[in-house]
Structure formats: C-alpha cells, structure tokens
Amino acid sequence: MKDKIQRGSRGPAPSWNLGRTKTIRVPIAIADLLLKVARKIDRGEAIEPQMLRIMENPSKEQTNLKRVL
C-alpha cells in the first residue's frame, strides 16, 4: 500500500494517470473544454474534432480560439 502524501489544507490529491499536475492560467471561456480534453488525453482516449468546436454564438475569446485552431 502506498503511503499518502500529507497535503494539509489542500485537500485530496487530484487523480491523473500521467502524474503530477501544474496550475496554468487559461481564459475562463475555454477552461472547461480544456479540462475535458486534458482528461481524455490522460485516459489515453482519442480527441474528436467535434470537441474543439465553438458554440453557435461565440464570445470574443472563443472567436480568437477558433482562429488558432
């Protein structure tokens, strides 16, 4: 049985298959989408192009993302 790392007030460690995590700053408009994509990658699943589609009425941030993709 593995020893649990003491995390204090930080709560339980997140469960990622690929190991340790890092905090990054991303636009709120795409944060949930990026987390879904990251979880699929972590599980070894394919990412479908439909996942990266932007909503029908995109915000300014989402429009900028669409240009990048």
Secondary structure, 3 states (H helix, E strand, C coil): CCCCCCCHHHCCCCCCCCCCCCCCCCCHHHHHHHHHHHHHHHCCCCCCHHHHCCCCCCCHHHHHHHHHC
